[in-house]
Each structure stands twice: as structure tokens, then as C-alpha cells.
Amino acid sequence: MKLVTTLTQSNEAHPPLVLIHGLGSAATAFKPITPMLSQSFRVITVDLPGHGQSPLDSTQAMDPKSLGRAIFDTIESEYAITQFHVAGNSLGGWIALEMAADQPERIKTLTGLAPAGLWLQPASRRLPNQAQSYYMAKALKPFIKSGLHLSAMRKIGYSTVSPKWQELSYEICYDAAYAMGNAKGYFSAWDGMLGKRFDDQVPVSIPVTILFGDTDNTLPYPDSQERSLAPAHSSWLVIDNCGHAPMWDHPEKVVAAILENSRS
């Protein structure tokens, strides 16, 4: 299927960079870093199936490798771009890893921002308590626009995601809640991860940086940060006072990591 994408920089002298969001999120998650990245890249953000502006297609396989192939196809058909830098958060980071392993000649560099899939024991089923954020966003959808002005609601929604939740802008919080509450592909993408982990090889010719926050409650250390599953040549970074969305908590450091990796 063809995914909805957004090109945030049209200077063709700059190399393309594709950004891939996580489960229940959308391309809007990268707003804090796209202006800075656009100074050096043609930044293309992607909405996964049933997320953001992309419709849910029942014929689209939702496992990370298949989603990566859908992104390759979309970027090529939409922009005639066959090779690019890639960075992804959470599920998006896992998809990026699969893309580099599946079609390495098309990936220049890879930056994983708290990538999923780095666990020794894959989950075999969905647990209801793990979908609390989704159910909360759905239930509170009529009140999100006004409610997120209240510190109490922000604390409920974001204190486990970010140690800096009190500093997050209203726009970041609203975009995230809106994306989650409208993510028709949430459970399909979740099911696409069940029973799986990243278990492939990325060639050493592709520079890889893996970045986690020191207080990631979504993919906590050590169970979901197994270094032996990441490419052996990866640079592995841990950012202090940072949660599961490093581009929210430390946008400048994330941009610097992507830039440094692209120059490897």
C-alpha cells in the first residue's frame, strides 16, 4: 500500500532522511526535531498504516519487515528516491533495523531512537494493561483539547513516558494524544510484533547508532535493550534524564546523533 508521507525540506542538494514513528503515534511525533534536521536533510516523515493520515489497509501485512517494504515502495514511488538515511522511534526503530537488514543497499545510515524488537523473549499475546495509553486516549478524546492545559492530565498521560513531562509543550502532548486516540492500526501493528524480535544482520557498511533514554519505562533496561540483538558494530548511546521519546526530551542531542551518524 502507499503510505502518507510529508516532505519537510525540498532542497535536493541535501540527502534524504526518512523518519518512522512508533506504535500508536504519527509523523507529528518528530515535530521537535524536523526544523533542525531540515537544515541538513530532505526530511520525509511517514505515517504507518492506520496511523496519522495513512488509512488502515486489511491487505497490508503489519509485521516490521513488511512495513519496512511498504515504506521503501512509498518513498520510491512518491519521490523517486531509492537510497536514504533512516531514523525511527520505538516500533519505527525496529522497522528501520529490518529495512537495513532486508535491503541494505538502500540504507545509507540508521539511527534507532529507543528501538523495539531488542528483547530475548518476544511477547506471545497482548496484555490488556499494556494498552492503557490507548484506552485512555480513546476515552478522553472529547476532553483532550482542553484537558491537556491541566497539569494533572498531562501527568496522567506522560509522566511514565518522559521524566521531563512537565516541560513538554502543549503541542507535543496534544499531537501524541490525538494520534493515539485515532490510531485505527494500533492493534494490527501490535499483533504484527507478537512472537517476533529483531533477529537479522545489518552489514557493517551501514553506520548504526542505537540511542536509549536512561528512564525508558516503555522498553526498559535490560529486558528490552538487549545489545546482542543489535548490529555488533552499532554505537550505543544512553541519554540521561530521558524517556521513551528522546526527540521530545532532548531534541538537540538526537539531531546531533543523527548528524554524526550520517557523517560516519
PASEBA-1860 file (N, C-alpha, C; in nm, 3 decimals):
! residues 264
1> MKLVTTLT> 0.083/-0.120/0.000/0.000/0.000/0.000/0.087/0.125/0.000 ~ 0.031/0.236/-0.047/0.100/0.363/-0.047/0.069/0.438/0.082 ~ 0.173/0.476/0.155/0.158/0.544/0.282/0.157/0.696/0.262 ~ 0.098/0.766/0.357/0.101/0.912/0.353/0.234/0.959/0.410 ~ 0.301/1.045/0.336/0.430/1.099/0.378/0.427/1.250/0.370 ~ 0.524/1.314/0.436/0.538/1.459/0.430/0.684/1.493/0.408 ~ 0.711/1.572/0.306/0.846/1.621/0.280/0.860/1.758/0.344 ~ 0.949/1.770/0.442/0.961/1.895/0.516/1.080/1.978/0.470
9> QSNEAHPP> 1.150/1.931/0.369/1.262/2.008/0.315/1.279/1.968/0.170 ~ 1.276/2.064/0.079/1.278/2.031/-0.063/1.409/2.063/-0.133 ~ 1.513/2.099/-0.056/1.643/2.127/-0.116/1.706/1.997/-0.163 ~ 1.708/1.976/-0.293/1.756/1.849/-0.347/1.906/1.831/-0.332 ~ 1.976/1.936/-0.289/2.119/1.922/-0.262/2.144/1.848/-0.131 ~ 2.041/1.840/-0.048/2.054/1.771/0.080/2.013/1.624/0.066 ~ 2.078/1.536/0.139/2.042/1.394/0.131/1.908/1.367/0.199 ~ 1.833/1.267/0.152/1.704/1.236/0.213/1.721/1.160/0.345
17> LVLIHGLG> 1.633/1.193/0.438/1.626/1.126/0.569/1.481/1.090/0.594 ~ 1.454/0.962/0.616/1.318/0.916/0.644/1.303/0.891/0.794 ~ 1.197/0.947/0.853/1.168/0.931/0.996/1.044/0.844/1.013 ~ 1.055/0.743/1.101/0.947/0.646/1.120/0.904/0.647/1.266 ~ 0.777/0.670/1.290/0.724/0.681/1.427/0.694/0.543/1.488 ~ 0.649/0.546/1.611/0.621/0.422/1.684/0.474/0.385/1.687 ~ 0.444/0.280/1.762/0.309/0.226/1.776/0.216/0.330/1.838 ~ 0.100/0.353/1.773/0.003/0.448/1.825/0.043/0.592/1.811
25> SAATAFKP> 0.148/0.618/1.735/0.198/0.754/1.717/0.169/0.798/1.574 ~ 0.241/0.900/1.529/0.224/0.951/1.393/0.346/1.034/1.357 ~ 0.352/1.078/1.233/0.464/1.159/1.188/0.481/1.285/1.272 ~ 0.372/1.333/1.331/0.378/1.455/1.413/0.470/1.440/1.534 ~ 0.505/1.318/1.571/0.593/1.296/1.687/0.730/1.358/1.666 ~ 0.766/1.381/1.539/0.901/1.432/1.509/0.905/1.583/1.493 ~ 0.796/1.652/1.521/0.794/1.798/1.508/0.908/1.868/1.583 ~ 0.946/1.821/1.704/1.053/1.892/1.776/1.189/1.888/1.706
33> ITPMLSQS> 1.210/1.792/1.615/1.343/1.782/1.553/1.345/1.810/1.403 ~ 1.230/1.812/1.338/1.233/1.830/1.192/1.288/1.967/1.148 ~ 1.261/2.076/1.218/1.321/2.203/1.172/1.473/2.200/1.175 ~ 1.531/2.144/1.279/1.677/2.136/1.287/1.733/2.039/1.184 ~ 1.669/1.925/1.168/1.717/1.827/1.070/1.705/1.879/0.928 ~ 1.605/1.964/0.903/1.582/2.016/0.768/1.693/2.110/0.722 ~ 1.779/2.152/0.812/1.894/2.233/0.773/2.000/2.149/0.702 ~ 1.993/2.016/0.720/2.095/1.928/0.663/2.039/1.818/0.574
41> FRVITVDL> 1.907/1.791/0.584/1.846/1.679/0.513/1.718/1.723/0.442 ~ 1.680/1.646/0.341/1.542/1.646/0.292/1.468/1.549/0.382 ~ 1.394/1.600/0.477/1.330/1.516/0.579/1.194/1.468/0.529 ~ 1.176/1.337/0.532/1.048/1.277/0.491/0.993/1.200/0.610 ~ 0.877/1.240/0.658/0.812/1.168/0.767/0.703/1.078/0.710 ~ 0.683/0.965/0.776/0.591/0.862/0.728/0.485/0.834/0.833 ~ 0.361/0.820/0.789/0.254/0.768/0.876/0.234/0.620/0.842 ~ 0.252/0.534/0.940/0.232/0.391/0.921/0.084/0.360/0.896
49> PGHGQSPL> 0.051/0.244/0.842/-0.090/0.211/0.814/-0.178/0.222/0.939 ~ -0.290/0.291/0.925/-0.380/0.308/1.037/-0.329/0.402/1.143 ~ -0.231/0.485/1.108/-0.174/0.585/1.198/-0.168/0.718/1.123 ~ -0.187/0.828/1.197/-0.180/0.958/1.133/-0.278/0.968/1.017 ~ -0.226/1.006/0.900/-0.311/1.026/0.783/-0.320/0.902/0.694 ~ -0.246/0.797/0.726/-0.250/0.676/0.643/-0.366/0.587/0.683 ~ -0.447/0.545/0.586/-0.559/0.455/0.619/-0.509/0.316/0.656 ~ -0.594/0.242/0.724/-0.564/0.103/0.755/-0.609/0.017/0.638
57> DSTQAMDP> -0.519/-0.063/0.585/-0.547/-0.148/0.471/-0.542/-0.294/0.517 ~ -0.652/-0.362/0.507/-0.660/-0.500/0.556/-0.569/-0.596/0.479 ~ -0.523/-0.554/0.362/-0.436/-0.641/0.282/-0.288/-0.620/0.315 ~ -0.257/-0.518/0.395/-0.119/-0.486/0.427/-0.072/-0.568/0.547 ~ 0.031/-0.648/0.530/0.093/-0.719/0.643/0.153/-0.616/0.737 ~ 0.138/-0.637/0.869/0.176/-0.536/0.966/0.298/-0.572/1.049 ~ 0.369/-0.677/1.013/0.494/-0.707/1.084/0.599/-0.604/1.043 ~ 0.702/-0.583/1.126/0.800/-0.477/1.099/0.869/-0.487/0.963
65> KSLGRAIF> 0.904/-0.608/0.920/0.971/-0.621/0.790/0.878/-0.579/0.676 ~ 0.754/-0.622/0.681/0.658/-0.585/0.576/0.631/-0.436/0.575 ~ 0.623/-0.375/0.692/0.604/-0.231/0.699/0.724/-0.158/0.639 ~ 0.844/-0.211/0.662/0.963/-0.153/0.602/0.957/-0.157/0.450 ~ 0.910/-0.268/0.396/0.899/-0.278/0.250/0.795/-0.181/0.195 ~ 0.687/-0.160/0.270/0.586/-0.062/0.228/0.645/0.079/0.225 ~ 0.734/0.108/0.320/0.799/0.239/0.323/0.893/0.253/0.204 ~ 0.975/0.151/0.178/1.061/0.156/0.060/0.980/0.186/-0.066
73> DTIESEYA> 0.870/0.114/-0.085/0.788/0.129/-0.205/0.728/0.269/-0.214 ~ 0.681/0.320/-0.101/0.619/0.453/-0.100/0.720/0.562/-0.132 ~ 0.836/0.556/-0.068/0.938/0.660/-0.089/0.986/0.660/-0.235 ~ 1.000/0.541/-0.292/1.044/0.534/-0.431/0.936/0.586/-0.526 ~ 0.812/0.546/-0.504/0.706/0.587/-0.596/0.671/0.734/-0.580 ~ 0.679/0.787/-0.458/0.639/0.925/-0.433/0.749/1.025/-0.470 ~ 0.875/0.988/-0.443/0.985/1.085/-0.459/1.096/1.038/-0.553 ~ 1.084/0.917/-0.609/1.189/0.859/-0.693/1.322/0.850/-0.617
81> ITQFHVAG> 1.311/0.827/-0.488/1.430/0.812/-0.403/1.445/0.664/-0.369 ~ 1.562/0.610/-0.397/1.586/0.467/-0.372/1.684/0.442/-0.259 ~ 1.753/0.546/-0.214/1.851/0.530/-0.106/1.840/0.649/-0.012 ~ 1.844/0.624/0.118/1.825/0.733/0.213/1.878/0.696/0.351 ~ 1.897/0.798/0.433/1.921/0.779/0.576/1.787/0.749/0.641 ~ 1.790/0.675/0.752/1.664/0.644/0.820/1.683/0.653/0.971 ~ 1.581/0.703/1.038/1.578/0.705/1.185/1.437/0.671/1.228 ~ 1.425/0.593/1.335/1.293/0.553/1.381/1.288/0.543/1.532
89> NSLGGWIA> 1.170/0.571/1.585/1.147/0.564/1.729/1.060/0.443/1.762 ~ 1.100/0.365/1.862/1.022/0.252/1.913/0.996/0.151/1.801 ~ 0.870/0.122/1.767/0.841/0.034/1.655/0.909/0.084/1.529 ~ 0.914/0.216/1.510/0.980/0.274/1.394/1.128/0.240/1.388 ~ 1.192/0.232/1.505/1.332/0.192/1.510/1.352/0.047/1.469 ~ 1.259/-0.039/1.512/1.263/-0.180/1.472/1.244/-0.192/1.321 ~ 1.146/-0.118/1.267/1.124/-0.120/1.123/1.251/-0.077/1.049 ~ 1.317/0.027/1.099/1.440/0.074/1.036/1.547/-0.034/1.035
97> LEMAADQP> 1.560/-0.108/1.145/1.656/-0.219/1.152/1.623/-0.326/1.048 ~ 1.495/-0.358/1.036/1.454/-0.458/0.938/1.482/-0.411/0.795 ~ 1.463/-0.282/0.770/1.490/-0.228/0.637/1.638/-0.239/0.602 ~ 1.724/-0.210/0.699/1.868/-0.216/0.675/1.915/-0.360/0.653 ~ 1.850/-0.454/0.719/1.885/-0.595/0.701/1.828/-0.651/0.572 ~ 1.709/-0.605/0.536/1.637/-0.659/0.422/1.690/-0.607/0.288 ~ 1.715/-0.475/0.281/1.763/-0.413/0.157/1.875/-0.315/0.191 ~ 1.988/-0.367/0.235/2.096/-0.281/0.287/2.151/-0.182/0.186
105> ERIKTLTG> 2.143/-0.213/0.058/2.196/-0.122/-0.044/2.115/0.007/-0.053 ~ 1.999/0.011/0.011/1.912/0.128/0.002/1.919/0.217/0.127 ~ 1.991/0.171/0.230/2.001/0.247/0.354/2.143/0.301/0.370 ~ 2.154/0.433/0.382/2.285/0.496/0.400/2.333/0.485/0.544 ~ 2.250/0.527/0.638/2.279/0.515/0.781/2.149/0.490/0.855 ~ 2.160/0.440/0.977/2.042/0.405/1.057/2.062/0.457/1.199 ~ 1.963/0.528/1.249/1.963/0.573/1.388/1.836/0.522/1.455 ~ 1.851/0.437/1.556/1.738/0.384/1.630/1.717/0.460/1.758
113> LAPAGLWL> 1.602/0.525/1.772/1.568/0.601/1.891/1.478/0.515/1.979 ~ 1.537/0.453/2.081/1.466/0.357/2.166/1.394/0.253/2.081 ~ 1.467/0.180/1.995/1.402/0.085/1.904/1.342/-0.034/1.978 ~ 1.227/-0.077/1.931/1.166/-0.200/1.982/1.235/-0.320/1.915 ~ 1.197/-0.440/1.958/1.248/-0.562/1.895/1.375/-0.617/1.955 ~ 1.436/-0.545/2.048/1.562/-0.590/2.107/1.534/-0.658/2.240 ~ 1.454/-0.764/2.235/1.422/-0.841/2.355/1.448/-0.988/2.328 ~ 1.497/-1.060/2.430/1.528/-1.202/2.412/1.401/-1.285/2.405
121> QPASRRLP> 1.299/-1.249/2.484/1.176/-1.325/2.489/1.061/-1.244/2.429 ~ 1.024/-1.269/2.304/0.912/-1.195/2.244/0.781/-1.225/2.315 ~ 0.693/-1.127/2.319/0.561/-1.147/2.377/0.479/-1.238/2.285 ~ 0.400/-1.326/2.344/0.318/-1.419/2.266/0.174/-1.372/2.252 ~ 0.134/-1.274/2.336/-0.004/-1.224/2.330/-0.010/-1.083/2.385 ~ -0.121/-1.018/2.356/-0.144/-0.885/2.410/-0.191/-0.894/2.554 ~ -0.140/-0.807/2.639/-0.189/-0.797/2.776/-0.268/-0.667/2.790 ~ -0.391/-0.673/2.842/-0.476/-0.553/2.849/-0.410/-0.434/2.918
129> NQAQSYYM> -0.334/-0.459/3.023/-0.275/-0.347/3.097/-0.168/-0.274/3.015 ~ -0.118/-0.339/2.909/-0.016/-0.274/2.825/-0.077/-0.177/2.726 ~ -0.209/-0.176/2.714/-0.278/-0.085/2.622/-0.346/0.030/2.695 ~ -0.302/0.058/2.816/-0.367/0.162/2.896/-0.365/0.298/2.827 ~ -0.252/0.331/2.765/-0.242/0.462/2.699/-0.342/0.474/2.585 ~ -0.362/0.364/2.512/-0.456/0.366/2.401/-0.599/0.384/2.452 ~ -0.637/0.305/2.550/-0.774/0.314/2.601/-0.800/0.449/2.667 ~ -0.698/0.503/2.732/-0.714/0.634/2.795/-0.733/0.742/2.690
137> AKALKPFI> -0.652/0.737/2.584/-0.664/0.837/2.477/-0.800/0.828/2.409 ~ -0.851/0.706/2.391/-0.983/0.689/2.330/-1.093/0.744/2.421 ~ -1.084/0.711/2.550/-1.189/0.752/2.643/-1.191/0.902/2.665 ~ -1.072/0.963/2.664/-1.063/1.106/2.695/-1.061/1.194/2.570 ~ -1.081/1.135/2.453/-1.071/1.210/2.328/-1.157/1.337/2.328 ~ -1.282/1.334/2.381/-1.363/1.457/2.379/-1.307/1.569/2.467 ~ -1.218/1.532/2.561/-1.170/1.631/2.659/-1.024/1.667/2.640 ~ -0.958/1.605/2.542/-0.813/1.621/2.528/-0.775/1.767/2.500
145> KSGLHLSA> -0.846/1.830/2.409/-0.805/1.964/2.366/-0.796/2.062/2.482 ~ -0.896/2.059/2.569/-0.893/2.150/2.684/-0.822/2.089/2.804 ~ -0.837/1.958/2.820/-0.782/1.893/2.938/-0.631/1.896/2.948 ~ -0.563/1.896/2.833/-0.417/1.894/2.836/-0.356/2.026/2.881 ~ -0.441/2.127/2.900/-0.391/2.250/2.962/-0.372/2.230/3.113 ~ -0.428/2.122/3.165/-0.419/2.094/3.309/-0.300/2.004/3.338 ~ -0.223/2.042/3.439/-0.105/1.964/3.476/-0.142/1.822/3.517 ~ -0.258/1.806/3.581/-0.298/1.673/3.629/-0.317/1.575/3.514
153> MRKIGYST> -0.380/1.623/3.405/-0.400/1.534/3.290/-0.269/1.503/3.220 ~ -0.182/1.602/3.211/-0.051/1.577/3.149/0.028/1.475/3.230 ~ 0.018/1.485/3.361/0.089/1.390/3.446/0.039/1.249/3.423 ~ -0.092/1.233/3.415/-0.151/1.101/3.391/-0.104/1.045/3.257 ~ -0.100/1.130/3.156/-0.069/1.082/3.022/0.078/1.065/2.992 ~ 0.166/1.144/3.058/0.304/1.150/3.010/0.412/1.128/3.116 ~ 0.375/1.116/3.241/0.479/1.102/3.344/0.557/0.971/3.333 ~ 0.493/0.867/3.277/0.567/0.742/3.258/0.644/0.739/3.126
161> VSPKWQEL> 0.611/0.831/3.036/0.678/0.836/2.906/0.803/0.923/2.910 ~ 0.795/1.030/2.989/0.904/1.127/2.991/0.931/1.177/3.132 ~ 1.058/1.171/3.178/1.090/1.230/3.308/1.080/1.383/3.304 ~ 1.068/1.439/3.183/1.056/1.583/3.167/0.914/1.622/3.124 ~ 0.815/1.543/3.167/0.679/1.563/3.121/0.625/1.703/3.150 ~ 0.671/1.764/3.258/0.623/1.898/3.293/0.674/2.004/3.195 ~ 0.779/1.971/3.122/0.839/2.066/3.027/0.789/2.046/2.885 ~ 0.717/1.937/2.858/0.670/1.912/2.723/0.568/2.018/2.681
169> SYEICYDA> 0.577/2.061/2.558/0.485/2.163/2.509/0.344/2.106/2.495 ~ 0.248/2.196/2.496/0.109/2.155/2.473/0.097/2.085/2.338 ~ 0.166/2.135/2.238/0.156/2.077/2.103/0.205/1.933/2.100 ~ 0.317/1.905/2.166/0.368/1.768/2.171/0.265/1.677/2.236 ~ 0.211/1.719/2.349/0.114/1.637/2.423/-0.014/1.617/2.343 ~ -0.064/1.724/2.282/-0.188/1.713/2.205/-0.169/1.624/2.083 ~ -0.061/1.644/2.009/-0.036/1.562/1.891/-0.028/1.414/1.926 ~ 0.041/1.384/2.036/0.058/1.245/2.077/-0.076/1.184/2.118
177> AYAMGNAK> -0.155/1.258/2.197/-0.285/1.207/2.241/-0.380/1.190/2.124 ~ -0.379/1.286/2.033/-0.466/1.278/1.915/-0.428/1.159/1.828 ~ -0.297/1.140/1.807/-0.251/1.027/1.725/-0.291/0.895/1.788 ~ -0.272/0.882/1.918/-0.306/0.757/1.986/-0.457/0.731/1.981 ~ -0.536/0.832/2.009/-0.680/0.815/2.013/-0.742/0.786/1.878 ~ -0.670/0.814/1.770/-0.722/0.792/1.634/-0.644/0.685/1.557 ~ -0.563/0.608/1.626/-0.478/0.508/1.561/-0.556/0.379/1.536 ~ -0.623/0.372/1.422/-0.701/0.253/1.388/-0.613/0.130/1.365
185> GYFSAWDG> -0.486/0.155/1.337/-0.396/0.042/1.315/-0.319/-0.001/1.438 ~ -0.358/0.049/1.555/-0.283/0.023/1.678/-0.270/-0.126/1.706 ~ -0.382/-0.196/1.712/-0.375/-0.338/1.748/-0.321/-0.423/1.634 ~ -0.345/-0.382/1.511/-0.289/-0.456/1.398/-0.136/-0.451/1.400 ~ -0.082/-0.333/1.428/0.063/-0.319/1.435/0.119/-0.392/1.556 ~ 0.046/-0.388/1.667/0.088/-0.460/1.787/0.093/-0.610/1.757 ~ -0.013/-0.661/1.696/-0.015/-0.804/1.664/0.098/-0.842/1.569 ~ 0.139/-0.747/1.484/0.249/-0.773/1.392/0.382/-0.792/1.460
193> MLGKRFDD> 0.391/-0.750/1.586/0.515/-0.767/1.662/0.517/-0.895/1.746 ~ 0.399/-0.952/1.773/0.391/-1.066/1.864/0.471/-1.185/1.812 ~ 0.544/-1.248/1.902/0.623/-1.365/1.867/0.749/-1.334/1.790 ~ 0.782/-1.206/1.779/0.897/-1.167/1.697/0.995/-1.081/1.777 ~ 1.115/-1.075/1.726/1.217/-0.981/1.772/1.305/-0.950/1.652 ~ 1.389/-0.850/1.665/1.484/-0.826/1.557/1.593/-0.931/1.567 ~ 1.607/-1.009/1.463/1.696/-1.125/1.470/1.764/-1.146/1.335 ~ 1.814/-1.037/1.279/1.877/-1.043/1.147/2.010/-0.968/1.153
201> QVPVSIPV> 2.077/-0.960/1.039/2.209/-0.898/1.033/2.206/-0.772/0.948 ~ 2.268/-0.667/0.999/2.286/-0.544/0.925/2.434/-0.535/0.885 ~ 2.463/-0.517/0.758/2.604/-0.512/0.716/2.682/-0.402/0.785 ~ 2.810/-0.427/0.807/2.896/-0.328/0.874/2.914/-0.204/0.790 ~ 2.880/-0.211/0.663/2.892/-0.094/0.575/2.790/0.014/0.608 ~ 2.687/-0.020/0.685/2.584/0.077/0.724/2.612/0.126/0.866 ~ 2.649/0.251/0.884/2.667/0.304/1.019/2.536/0.299/1.098 ~ 2.543/0.248/1.220/2.423/0.233/1.303/2.448/0.296/1.440
209> TILFGDTD> 2.354/0.379/1.483/2.355/0.432/1.619/2.225/0.392/1.686 ~ 2.237/0.334/1.805/2.121/0.298/1.888/2.122/0.390/2.010 ~ 2.010/0.453/2.036/2.002/0.551/2.144/1.882/0.519/2.234 ~ 1.909/0.509/2.363/1.802/0.489/2.461/1.811/0.596/2.570 ~ 1.696/0.628/2.628/1.694/0.712/2.746/1.719/0.629/2.870 ~ 1.774/0.692/2.975/1.808/0.617/3.096/1.685/0.582/3.179 ~ 1.570/0.644/3.148/1.447/0.613/3.222/1.336/0.575/3.126 ~ 1.365/0.483/3.036/1.266/0.435/2.940/1.179/0.330/3.008
217> NTLPYPDS> 1.055/0.369/3.041/0.963/0.278/3.108/0.883/0.193/3.010 ~ 0.887/0.230/2.883/0.814/0.154/2.782/0.895/0.033/2.735 ~ 1.022/0.055/2.709/1.115/-0.052/2.671/1.232/-0.048/2.768 ~ 1.209/-0.097/2.891/1.309/-0.078/2.997/1.432/-0.167/2.983 ~ 1.540/-0.119/3.040/1.663/-0.198/3.053/1.646/-0.295/3.169 ~ 1.694/-0.420/3.156/1.765/-0.478/3.043/1.675/-0.558/2.948 ~ 1.550/-0.584/2.989/1.468/-0.680/2.914/1.444/-0.640/2.770 ~ 1.432/-0.511/2.743/1.401/-0.464/2.608/1.515/-0.388/2.543
225> QERSLAPA> 1.634/-0.403/2.601/1.751/-0.335/2.545/1.867/-0.433/2.536 ~ 1.845/-0.543/2.468/1.945/-0.650/2.456/2.046/-0.616/2.346 ~ 2.166/-0.582/2.388/2.267/-0.536/2.292/2.310/-0.645/2.196 ~ 2.302/-0.770/2.236/2.347/-0.878/2.148/2.259/-0.891/2.023 ~ 2.139/-0.835/2.026/2.050/-0.842/1.911/2.070/-0.724/1.815 ~ 2.132/-0.619/1.863/2.161/-0.504/1.778/2.282/-0.537/1.690 ~ 2.296/-0.467/1.577/2.416/-0.488/1.496/2.542/-0.472/1.580 ~ 2.635/-0.565/1.564/2.754/-0.567/1.651/2.836/-0.440/1.638
233> HSSWLVID> 2.830/-0.373/1.524/2.911/-0.253/1.503/2.839/-0.125/1.545 ~ 2.722/-0.137/1.609/2.645/-0.019/1.647/2.717/0.065/1.751 ~ 2.700/0.196/1.740/2.732/0.286/1.851/2.610/0.290/1.942 ~ 2.629/0.261/2.069/2.517/0.251/2.163/2.526/0.366/2.262 ~ 2.425/0.453/2.262/2.426/0.572/2.347/2.312/0.566/2.447 ~ 2.337/0.615/2.569/2.233/0.629/2.670/2.230/0.776/2.713 ~ 2.112/0.837/2.704/2.096/0.978/2.740/2.034/0.989/2.878 ~ 2.097/1.069/2.964/2.047/1.090/3.100/1.919/1.173/3.098
241> NCGHAPMW> 1.833/1.145/3.198/1.708/1.220/3.217/1.626/1.219/3.088 ~ 1.607/1.099/3.035/1.540/1.084/2.906/1.453/0.960/2.908 ~ 1.333/0.971/2.850/1.240/0.859/2.847/1.234/0.790/2.713 ~ 1.114/0.747/2.674/1.098/0.663/2.555/1.093/0.744/2.425 ~ 1.078/0.874/2.433/1.075/0.958/2.313/1.189/1.060/2.322 ~ 1.311/1.016/2.291/1.427/1.106/2.306/1.414/1.235/2.226 ~ 1.340/1.231/2.114/1.325/1.353/2.033/1.240/1.458/2.104 ~ 1.165/1.418/2.207/1.092/1.515/2.289/1.179/1.567/2.403
249> DHPEKVVA> 1.246/1.476/2.469/1.320/1.513/2.590/1.451/1.585/2.560 ~ 1.520/1.543/2.454/1.650/1.601/2.421/1.664/1.614/2.269 ~ 1.585/1.702/2.209/1.587/1.713/2.062/1.724/1.747/2.005 ~ 1.798/1.836/2.072/1.929/1.875/2.019/2.025/1.756/2.017 ~ 2.021/1.674/2.121/2.111/1.558/2.127/2.073/1.454/2.022 ~ 1.945/1.438/1.997/1.902/1.344/1.894/1.946/1.391/1.757 ~ 1.927/1.520/1.728/1.970/1.575/1.599/2.120/1.557/1.584 ~ 2.196/1.586/1.690/2.342/1.571/1.683/2.381/1.427/1.655
257> AILENSRS> 2.311/1.332/1.717/2.342/1.189/1.696/2.314/1.147/1.552 ~ 2.202/1.194/1.496/2.169/1.160/1.358/2.271/1.221/1.262 ~ 2.308/1.346/1.287/2.406/1.412/1.202/2.542/1.344/1.209 ~ 2.586/1.312/1.329/2.716/1.247/1.346/2.717/1.111/1.277 ~ 2.607/1.038/1.291/2.599/0.907/1.227/2.603/0.920/1.075 ~ 2.536/1.024/1.023/2.531/1.042/0.877/2.666/1.076/0.817 ~ 2.757/1.125/0.903/2.890/1.162/0.855/2.992/1.051/0.876 ~ 2.946/0.936/0.928/3.038/0.824/0.955/3.095/0.768/0.825
END
